[in-house]
Amino acid sequence: MGINLDNIYQMYFFDLYRFLLSLCHNHHTAEDLLQETFFRAHLNIENYDADNIKT
């Protein structure tokens, strides 16, 4: 089963953004962290084989 990063992005973008914003209380920092998170996911997605991607 291949994992599609576009689908993951669409499904979890807002949840992850709200979570990061609640941690740092800064819109720009939350966006930077979100970008870094999805960048790292892009680099490592082929090595991930878990059923629950959200965790």
C-alpha positions, 0 to 999 in steps of 0.5 A: 500500500502506497501512502499519498502525501497529498491526501495526508496533507489535505486530511491533517493540515488544519488539525496539525496547524491548530495543534502547533498554534496551541503550542507556540501561540504564534501564527508564523511559527506554527506555519514554519513548523507545519512546513517543516513537518510536511517536508520531513514527511516528504523525505521519509514517507517511503520508509513509513509503514504504519496503519495510523499516520496521524499518530 
